[in-house]
Amino acid sequence: MSLVKMYTTQVCPYCVRAKTLLKQRGVEQIEEIRVDLDPAQREAMMTLTGRRTVPQIFIGDTHVGGCDDLMALDQRGGLMPLLQQSA
């Protein structure tokens, strides 16, 4: 299964929702980067994604986007194939 990396904050309901969906789809481990604890990581996230909001989700090398983007990808049937690509 592909590596999942997620930029998050502690009190973000969208982060919780995204993590819940990923776990329902079989993701056992999420590399979580807390941008509320490390402002430099927020800068890195913004440089990588061009976005300021969390969560920002990467599956392998693919930037999925935020929670709504993840949900839409799942509804289109694209999440499982992306997760099943070899890391």
Buried (B, 14 or more C-beta within 10 A) or exposed (E): BBBBBBBBBEEBEBBBBBBEBBEEBEBEEBEEBBBEEEEEBBEBBBEEBEEEBBBBBBBBEEBBBBBEBBBEBBEEEEBEEBBEEEE
